């Protein structure tokens, strides 16, 4: 079994700003759902301006 990363990529905030939902979802093929990142080391749902579609996707996968 392949281990997934526990940290989000350094450019995660840039991906959010670009609004590319497919690229954001692909992050979680390599990272855990509860992976953390950013300045305050928070999960993806805590980032500012997370697209609603990504929020729904993460909640459906079980990250709350």
PDB file with one MODEL, atoms N, CA, C and O in Angstrom:
MODEL        1
ATOM      1  N   UNK A   1       0.834  -1.180   0.000  1.00  0.00           N
ATOM      2  CA  UNK A   1       0.000   0.000   0.000  1.00  0.00           C
ATOM      3  C   UNK A   1       0.886   1.253   0.000  1.00  0.00           C
ATOM      4  O   UNK A   1       1.838   1.355   0.773  1.00  0.00           O
ATOM      5  N   UNK A   2       0.562   2.171  -0.856  1.00  0.00           N
ATOM      6  CA  UNK A   2       1.328   3.404  -0.995  1.00  0.00           C
ATOM      7  C   UNK A   2       0.909   4.381   0.102  1.00  0.00           C
ATOM      8  O   UNK A   2      -0.279   4.613   0.328  1.00  0.00           O
ATOM      9  N   UNK A   3       1.902   4.945   0.774  1.00  0.00           N
ATOM     10  CA  UNK A   3       1.610   5.944   1.801  1.00  0.00           C
ATOM     11  C   UNK A   3       1.346   7.288   1.147  1.00  0.00           C
ATOM     12  O   UNK A   3       2.025   7.682   0.199  1.00  0.00           O
ATOM     13  N   UNK A   4       0.351   7.981   1.671  1.00  0.00           N
ATOM     14  CA  UNK A   4       0.039   9.314   1.166  1.00  0.00           C
ATOM     15  C   UNK A   4       0.714  10.363   2.036  1.00  0.00           C
ATOM     16  O   UNK A   4       1.004  10.131   3.210  1.00  0.00           O
ATOM     17  N   UNK A   5       0.955  11.511   1.439  1.00  0.00           N
ATOM     18  CA  UNK A   5       1.600  12.622   2.147  1.00  0.00           C
ATOM     19  C   UNK A   5       0.688  13.164   3.238  1.00  0.00           C
ATOM     20  O   UNK A   5      -0.535  13.149   3.103  1.00  0.00           O
ATOM     21  N   UNK A   6       1.288  13.637   4.307  1.00  0.00           N
ATOM     22  CA  UNK A   6       0.532  14.236   5.402  1.00  0.00           C
ATOM     23  C   UNK A   6       0.507  15.752   5.309  1.00  0.00           C
ATOM     24  O   UNK A   6      -0.148  16.420   6.110  1.00  0.00           O
ATOM     25  N   UNK A   7       1.221  16.294   4.331  1.00  0.00           N
ATOM     26  CA  UNK A   7       1.240  17.742   4.143  1.00  0.00           C
ATOM     27  C   UNK A   7       0.741  18.096   2.745  1.00  0.00           C
ATOM     28  O   UNK A   7       0.951  17.352   1.787  1.00  0.00           O
ATOM     29  N   UNK A   8       0.088  19.227   2.649  1.00  0.00           N
ATOM     30  CA  UNK A   8      -0.398  19.721   1.368  1.00  0.00           C
ATOM     31  C   UNK A   8       0.777  20.311   0.589  1.00  0.00           C
ATOM     32  O   UNK A   8       1.767  20.729   1.190  1.00  0.00           O
ATOM     33  N   UNK A   9       0.678  20.348  -0.735  1.00  0.00           N
ATOM     34  CA  UNK A   9       1.758  20.958  -1.523  1.00  0.00           C
ATOM     35  C   UNK A   9       1.901  22.446  -1.203  1.00  0.00           C
ATOM     36  O   UNK A   9       0.933  23.106  -0.825  1.00  0.00           O
ATOM     37  N   UNK A  10       3.099  22.953  -1.356  1.00  0.00           N
ATOM     38  CA  UNK A  10       3.367  24.363  -1.041  1.00  0.00           C
ATOM     39  C   UNK A  10       2.535  25.314  -1.895  1.00  0.00           C
ATOM     40  O   UNK A  10       2.254  26.435  -1.471  1.00  0.00           O
ATOM     41  N   UNK A  11       2.141  24.887  -3.081  1.00  0.00           N
ATOM     42  CA  UNK A  11       1.369  25.750  -3.973  1.00  0.00           C
ATOM     43  C   UNK A  11      -0.144  25.536  -3.832  1.00  0.00           C
ATOM     44  O   UNK A  11      -0.898  25.928  -4.723  1.00  0.00           O
ATOM     45  N   UNK A  12      -0.597  24.933  -2.747  1.00  0.00           N
ATOM     46  CA  UNK A  12      -2.023  24.644  -2.580  1.00  0.00           C
ATOM     47  C   UNK A  12      -2.857  25.919  -2.628  1.00  0.00           C
ATOM     48  O   UNK A  12      -3.925  25.936  -3.238  1.00  0.00           O
ATOM     49  N   UNK A  13      -2.384  26.977  -1.996  1.00  0.00           N
ATOM     50  CA  UNK A  13      -3.113  28.243  -2.017  1.00  0.00           C
ATOM     51  C   UNK A  13      -3.209  28.803  -3.440  1.00  0.00           C
ATOM     52  O   UNK A  13      -4.227  29.389  -3.807  1.00  0.00           O
ATOM     53  N   UNK A  14      -2.169  28.629  -4.229  1.00  0.00           N
ATOM     54  CA  UNK A  14      -2.197  29.082  -5.626  1.00  0.00           C
ATOM     55  C   UNK A  14      -3.212  28.277  -6.430  1.00  0.00           C
ATOM     56  O   UNK A  14      -3.884  28.825  -7.304  1.00  0.00           O
ATOM     57  N   UNK A  15      -3.329  26.990  -6.145  1.00  0.00           N
ATOM     58  CA  UNK A  15      -4.324  26.164  -6.820  1.00  0.00           C
ATOM     59  C   UNK A  15      -5.734  26.632  -6.479  1.00  0.00           C
ATOM     60  O   UNK A  15      -6.617  26.641  -7.337  1.00  0.00           O
ATOM     61  N   UNK A  16      -5.940  27.019  -5.229  1.00  0.00           N
ATOM     62  CA  UNK A  16      -7.247  27.546  -4.823  1.00  0.00           C
ATOM     63  C   UNK A  16      -7.541  28.833  -5.577  1.00  0.00           C
ATOM     64  O   UNK A  16      -8.644  29.015  -6.092  1.00  0.00           O
ATOM     65  N   UNK A  17      -6.560  29.724  -5.644  1.00  0.00           N
ATOM     66  CA  UNK A  17      -6.753  31.000  -6.342  1.00  0.00           C
ATOM     67  C   UNK A  17      -7.036  30.796  -7.822  1.00  0.00           C
ATOM     68  O   UNK A  17      -7.804  31.551  -8.417  1.00  0.00           O
ATOM     69  N   UNK A  18      -6.416  29.772  -8.427  1.00  0.00           N
ATOM     70  CA  UNK A  18      -6.647  29.492  -9.851  1.00  0.00           C
ATOM     71  C   UNK A  18      -8.040  28.917 -10.072  1.00  0.00           C
ATOM     72  O   UNK A  18      -8.600  29.053 -11.160  1.00  0.00           O
ATOM     73  N   UNK A  19      -8.602  28.276  -9.049  1.00  0.00           N
ATOM     74  CA  UNK A  19      -9.955  27.731  -9.162  1.00  0.00           C
ATOM     75  C   UNK A  19     -10.042  26.458  -9.979  1.00  0.00           C
ATOM     76  O   UNK A  19     -11.128  26.086 -10.423  1.00  0.00           O
ATOM     77  N   UNK A  20      -8.930  25.786 -10.186  1.00  0.00           N
ATOM     78  CA  UNK A  20      -8.908  24.556 -10.969  1.00  0.00           C
ATOM     79  C   UNK A  20      -9.310  23.382 -10.077  1.00  0.00           C
ATOM     80  O   UNK A  20      -8.477  22.818  -9.368  1.00  0.00           O
ATOM     81  N   UNK A  21     -10.582  23.023 -10.120  1.00  0.00           N
ATOM     82  CA  UNK A  21     -11.128  21.979  -9.248  1.00  0.00           C
ATOM     83  C   UNK A  21     -10.460  20.635  -9.506  1.00  0.00           C
ATOM     84  O   UNK A  21     -10.184  19.890  -8.566  1.00  0.00           O
ATOM     85  N   UNK A  22     -10.201  20.323 -10.758  1.00  0.00           N
ATOM     86  CA  UNK A  22      -9.576  19.042 -11.094  1.00  0.00           C
ATOM     87  C   UNK A  22      -8.187  18.945 -10.456  1.00  0.00           C
ATOM     88  O   UNK A  22      -7.843  17.910  -9.884  1.00  0.00           O
ATOM     89  N   UNK A  23      -7.399  19.999 -10.549  1.00  0.00           N
ATOM     90  CA  UNK A  23      -6.064  20.001  -9.949  1.00  0.00           C
ATOM     91  C   UNK A  23      -6.154  19.894  -8.431  1.00  0.00           C
ATOM     92  O   UNK A  23      -5.339  19.214  -7.808  1.00  0.00           O
ATOM     93  N   UNK A  24      -7.134  20.556  -7.837  1.00  0.00           N
ATOM     94  CA  UNK A  24      -7.306  20.487  -6.388  1.00  0.00           C
ATOM     95  C   UNK A  24      -7.689  19.080  -5.954  1.00  0.00           C
ATOM     96  O   UNK A  24      -7.198  18.590  -4.937  1.00  0.00           O
ATOM     97  N   UNK A  25      -8.555  18.431  -6.707  1.00  0.00           N
ATOM     98  CA  UNK A  25      -8.956  17.067  -6.366  1.00  0.00           C
ATOM     99  C   UNK A  25      -7.802  16.093  -6.552  1.00  0.00           C
ATOM    100  O   UNK A  25      -7.685  15.124  -5.800  1.00  0.00           O
ATOM    101  N   UNK A  26      -6.953  16.333  -7.534  1.00  0.00           N
ATOM    102  CA  UNK A  26      -5.798  15.462  -7.770  1.00  0.00           C
ATOM    103  C   UNK A  26      -4.794  15.522  -6.619  1.00  0.00           C
ATOM    104  O   UNK A  26      -4.057  14.564  -6.389  1.00  0.00           O
ATOM    105  N   UNK A  27      -4.763  16.639  -5.898  1.00  0.00           N
ATOM    106  CA  UNK A  27      -3.875  16.762  -4.741  1.00  0.00           C
ATOM    107  C   UNK A  27      -4.158  15.625  -3.761  1.00  0.00           C
ATOM    108  O   UNK A  27      -3.238  15.082  -3.150  1.00  0.00           O
ATOM    109  N   UNK A  28      -5.427  15.270  -3.616  1.00  0.00           N
ATOM    110  CA  UNK A  28      -5.804  14.276  -2.622  1.00  0.00           C
ATOM    111  C   UNK A  28      -5.667  12.836  -3.115  1.00  0.00           C
ATOM    112  O   UNK A  28      -6.044  11.902  -2.406  1.00  0.00           O
ATOM    113  N   UNK A  29      -5.135  12.647  -4.318  1.00  0.00           N
ATOM    114  CA  UNK A  29      -4.733  11.303  -4.730  1.00  0.00           C
ATOM    115  C   UNK A  29      -3.357  10.994  -4.163  1.00  0.00           C
ATOM    116  O   UNK A  29      -2.976   9.831  -4.027  1.00  0.00           O
ATOM    117  N   UNK A  30      -2.606  12.063  -3.828  1.00  0.00           N
ATOM    118  CA  UNK A  30      -1.256  11.906  -3.270  1.00  0.00           C
ATOM    119  C   UNK A  30      -1.183  12.286  -1.793  1.00  0.00           C
ATOM    120  O   UNK A  30      -0.239  11.909  -1.100  1.00  0.00           O
ATOM    121  N   UNK A  31      -2.180  13.032  -1.311  1.00  0.00           N
ATOM    122  CA  UNK A  31      -2.179  13.509   0.077  1.00  0.00           C
ATOM    123  C   UNK A  31      -3.354  12.917   0.839  1.00  0.00           C
ATOM    124  O   UNK A  31      -4.393  12.601   0.260  1.00  0.00           O
ATOM    125  N   UNK A  32      -3.173  12.774   2.144  1.00  0.00           N
ATOM    126  CA  UNK A  32      -4.255  12.347   3.024  1.00  0.00           C
ATOM    127  C   UNK A  32      -5.366  13.398   3.001  1.00  0.00           C
ATOM    128  O   UNK A  32      -5.107  14.564   2.704  1.00  0.00           O
ATOM    129  N   UNK A  33      -6.603  12.993   3.312  1.00  0.00           N
ATOM    130  CA  UNK A  33      -7.701  13.948   3.364  1.00  0.00           C
ATOM    131  C   UNK A  33      -7.488  14.982   4.464  1.00  0.00           C
ATOM    132  O   UNK A  33      -7.928  16.124   4.337  1.00  0.00           O
ATOM    133  N   UNK A  34      -6.822  14.589   5.532  1.00  0.00           N
ATOM    134  CA  UNK A  34      -6.579  15.528   6.628  1.00  0.00           C
ATOM    135  C   UNK A  34      -5.161  16.111   6.590  1.00  0.00           C
ATOM    136  O   UNK A  34      -4.627  16.538   7.614  1.00  0.00           O
ATOM    137  N   UNK A  35      -4.568  16.121   5.406  1.00  0.00           N
ATOM    138  CA  UNK A  35      -3.241  16.719   5.251  1.00  0.00           C
ATOM    139  C   UNK A  35      -3.312  18.195   5.618  1.00  0.00           C
ATOM    140  O   UNK A  35      -4.346  18.838   5.443  1.00  0.00           O
ATOM    141  N   UNK A  36      -2.225  18.716   6.120  1.00  0.00           N
ATOM    142  CA  UNK A  36      -2.194  20.095   6.572  1.00  0.00           C
ATOM    143  C   UNK A  36      -1.156  20.887   5.786  1.00  0.00           C
ATOM    144  O   UNK A  36      -0.253  20.327   5.164  1.00  0.00           O
ATOM    145  N   UNK A  37      -1.314  22.200   5.834  1.00  0.00           N
ATOM    146  CA  UNK A  37      -0.371  23.051   5.139  1.00  0.00           C
ATOM    147  C   UNK A  37      -0.651  24.507   5.385  1.00  0.00           C
ATOM    148  O   UNK A  37      -1.520  24.862   6.181  1.00  0.00           O
ATOM    149  N   UNK A  38       0.087  25.344   4.700  1.00  0.00           N
ATOM    150  CA  UNK A  38      -0.065  26.784   4.854  1.00  0.00           C
ATOM    151  C   UNK A  38       0.639  27.306   6.080  1.00  0.00           C
ATOM    152  O   UNK A  38       1.288  26.556   6.808  1.00  0.00           O
ATOM    153  N   UNK A  39       0.508  28.588   6.300  1.00  0.00           N
ATOM    154  CA  UNK A  39       1.186  29.267   7.396  1.00  0.00           C
ATOM    155  C   UNK A  39       0.780  28.702   8.760  1.00  0.00           C
ATOM    156  O   UNK A  39       1.630  28.499   9.627  1.00  0.00           O
ATOM    157  N   UNK A  40      -0.514  28.451   8.948  1.00  0.00           N
ATOM    158  CA  UNK A  40      -0.989  27.996  10.247  1.00  0.00           C
ATOM    159  C   UNK A  40      -1.161  26.480  10.321  1.00  0.00           C
ATOM    160  O   UNK A  40      -1.748  25.971  11.276  1.00  0.00           O
ATOM    161  N   UNK A  41      -0.660  25.762   9.335  1.00  0.00           N
ATOM    162  CA  UNK A  41      -0.686  24.293   9.326  1.00  0.00           C
ATOM    163  C   UNK A  41      -2.093  23.748   9.561  1.00  0.00           C
ATOM    164  O   UNK A  41      -2.321  22.985  10.499  1.00  0.00           O
ATOM    165  N   UNK A  42      -3.030  24.143   8.705  1.00  0.00           N
ATOM    166  CA  UNK A  42      -4.416  23.710   8.817  1.00  0.00           C
ATOM    167  C   UNK A  42      -4.782  22.789   7.660  1.00  0.00           C
ATOM    168  O   UNK A  42      -4.029  22.652   6.696  1.00  0.00           O
ATOM    169  N   UNK A  43      -5.940  22.164   7.770  1.00  0.00           N
ATOM    170  CA  UNK A  43      -6.411  21.278   6.702  1.00  0.00           C
ATOM    171  C   UNK A  43      -6.969  22.111   5.546  1.00  0.00           C
ATOM    172  O   UNK A  43      -7.128  23.326   5.664  1.00  0.00           O
ATOM    173  N   UNK A  44      -7.261  21.450   4.447  1.00  0.00           N
ATOM    174  CA  UNK A  44      -7.723  22.131   3.236  1.00  0.00           C
ATOM    175  C   UNK A  44      -9.001  22.931   3.468  1.00  0.00           C
ATOM    176  O   UNK A  44      -9.177  24.003   2.890  1.00  0.00           O
ATOM    177  N   UNK A  45      -9.890  22.417   4.309  1.00  0.00           N
ATOM    178  CA  UNK A  45     -11.152  23.111   4.547  1.00  0.00           C
ATOM    179  C   UNK A  45     -10.957  24.435   5.288  1.00  0.00           C
ATOM    180  O   UNK A  45     -11.857  25.275   5.287  1.00  0.00           O
ATOM    181  N   UNK A  46      -9.828  24.628   5.902  1.00  0.00           N
ATOM    182  CA  UNK A  46      -9.568  25.857   6.657  1.00  0.00           C
ATOM    183  C   UNK A  46      -8.945  26.959   5.816  1.00  0.00           C
ATOM    184  O   UNK A  46      -8.796  28.085   6.291  1.00  0.00           O
ATOM    185  N   UNK A  47      -8.581  26.658   4.591  1.00  0.00           N
ATOM    186  CA  UNK A  47      -7.990  27.682   3.725  1.00  0.00           C
ATOM    187  C   UNK A  47      -9.054  28.680   3.288  1.00  0.00           C
ATOM    188  O   UNK A  47     -10.226  28.332   3.149  1.00  0.00           O
ATOM    189  N   UNK A  48      -8.636  29.916   3.072  1.00  0.00           N
ATOM    190  CA  UNK A  48      -9.530  30.981   2.642  1.00  0.00           C
ATOM    191  C   UNK A  48      -9.925  30.768   1.184  1.00  0.00           C
ATOM    192  O   UNK A  48      -9.082  30.419   0.358  1.00  0.00           O
ATOM    193  N   UNK A  49     -11.181  30.973   0.869  1.00  0.00           N
ATOM    194  CA  UNK A  49     -11.736  30.883  -0.494  1.00  0.00           C
ATOM    195  C   UNK A  49     -11.680  29.488  -1.100  1.00  0.00           C
ATOM    196  O   UNK A  49     -11.523  29.359  -2.314  1.00  0.00           O
ATOM    197  N   UNK A  50     -11.801  28.450  -0.298  1.00  0.00           N
ATOM    198  CA  UNK A  50     -11.855  27.088  -0.837  1.00  0.00           C
ATOM    199  C   UNK A  50     -13.141  26.966  -1.649  1.00  0.00           C
ATOM    200  O   UNK A  50     -14.215  27.278  -1.135  1.00  0.00           O
ATOM    201  N   UNK A  51     -13.062  26.524  -2.895  1.00  0.00           N
ATOM    202  CA  UNK A  51     -14.265  26.403  -3.724  1.00  0.00           C
ATOM    203  C   UNK A  51     -15.276  25.422  -3.101  1.00  0.00           C
ATOM    204  O   UNK A  51     -14.899  24.397  -2.535  1.00  0.00           O
ATOM    205  N   UNK A  52     -16.547  25.759  -3.219  1.00  0.00           N
ATOM    206  CA  UNK A  52     -17.614  24.924  -2.662  1.00  0.00           C
ATOM    207  C   UNK A  52     -17.551  23.496  -3.190  1.00  0.00           C
ATOM    208  O   UNK A  52     -17.821  22.545  -2.457  1.00  0.00           O
ATOM    209  N   UNK A  53     -17.201  23.353  -4.442  1.00  0.00           N
ATOM    210  CA  UNK A  53     -17.141  22.023  -5.046  1.00  0.00           C
ATOM    211  C   UNK A  53     -16.076  21.151  -4.364  1.00  0.00           C
ATOM    212  O   UNK A  53     -16.283  19.952  -4.177  1.00  0.00           O
ATOM    213  N   UNK A  54     -14.951  21.748  -3.998  1.00  0.00           N
ATOM    214  CA  UNK A  54     -13.911  21.004  -3.291  1.00  0.00           C
ATOM    215  C   UNK A  54     -14.378  20.651  -1.881  1.00  0.00           C
ATOM    216  O   UNK A  54     -14.111  19.552  -1.394  1.00  0.00           O
ATOM    217  N   UNK A  55     -15.070  21.571  -1.229  1.00  0.00           N
ATOM    218  CA  UNK A  55     -15.602  21.294   0.112  1.00  0.00           C
ATOM    219  C   UNK A  55     -16.534  20.091   0.054  1.00  0.00           C
ATOM    220  O   UNK A  55     -16.425  19.180   0.874  1.00  0.00           O
ATOM    221  N   UNK A  56     -17.448  20.085  -0.910  1.00  0.00           N
ATOM    222  CA  UNK A  56     -18.380  18.955  -1.050  1.00  0.00           C
ATOM    223  C   UNK A  56     -17.636  17.650  -1.310  1.00  0.00           C
ATOM    224  O   UNK A  56     -17.971  16.612  -0.739  1.00  0.00           O
ATOM    225  N   UNK A  57     -16.643  17.707  -2.159  1.00  0.00           N
ATOM    226  CA  UNK A  57     -15.857  16.516  -2.492  1.00  0.00           C
ATOM    227  C   UNK A  57     -15.164  15.963  -1.249  1.00  0.00           C
ATOM    228  O   UNK A  57     -15.199  14.755  -1.011  1.00  0.00           O
ATOM    229  N   UNK A  58     -14.539  16.822  -0.462  1.00  0.00           N
ATOM    230  CA  UNK A  58     -13.823  16.388   0.733  1.00  0.00           C
ATOM    231  C   UNK A  58     -14.788  15.834   1.785  1.00  0.00           C
ATOM    232  O   UNK A  58     -14.493  14.835   2.440  1.00  0.00           O
ATOM    233  N   UNK A  59     -15.930  16.483   1.938  1.00  0.00           N
ATOM    234  CA  UNK A  59     -16.917  16.001   2.910  1.00  0.00           C
ATOM    235  C   UNK A  59     -17.461  14.645   2.486  1.00  0.00           C
ATOM    236  O   UNK A  59     -17.651  13.768   3.328  1.00  0.00           O
ATOM    237  N   UNK A  60     -17.716  14.460   1.194  1.00  0.00           N
ATOM    238  CA  UNK A  60     -18.194  13.173   0.693  1.00  0.00           C
ATOM    239  C   UNK A  60     -17.177  12.063   0.931  1.00  0.00           C
ATOM    240  O   UNK A  60     -17.545  10.914   1.177  1.00  0.00           O
ATOM    241  N   UNK A  61     -15.894  12.417   0.855  1.00  0.00           N
ATOM    242  CA  UNK A  61     -14.832  11.432   1.082  1.00  0.00           C
ATOM    243  C   UNK A  61     -14.585  11.175   2.560  1.00  0.00           C
ATOM    244  O   UNK A  61     -13.878  10.234   2.920  1.00  0.00           O
ATOM    245  N   UNK A  62     -15.161  12.003   3.410  1.00  0.00           N
ATOM    246  CA  UNK A  62     -15.060  11.740   4.828  1.00  0.00           C
ATOM    247  C   UNK A  62     -14.221  12.689   5.646  1.00  0.00           C
ATOM    248  O   UNK A  62     -13.955  12.403   6.813  1.00  0.00           O
ATOM    249  N   UNK A  63     -13.788  13.810   5.089  1.00  0.00           N
ATOM    250  CA  UNK A  63     -13.003  14.751   5.860  1.00  0.00           C
ATOM    251  C   UNK A  63     -13.916  15.811   6.458  1.00  0.00           C
ATOM    252  O   UNK A  63     -14.456  16.656   5.745  1.00  0.00           O
ATOM    253  N   UNK A  64     -14.076  15.758   7.739  1.00  0.00           N
ATOM    254  CA  UNK A  64     -14.909  16.745   8.432  1.00  0.00           C
ATOM    255  C   UNK A  64     -14.113  17.326   9.561  1.00  0.00           C
ATOM    256  O   UNK A  64     -14.610  18.184  10.290  1.00  0.00           O
TER     257      UNK A  64
ENDMDL
END
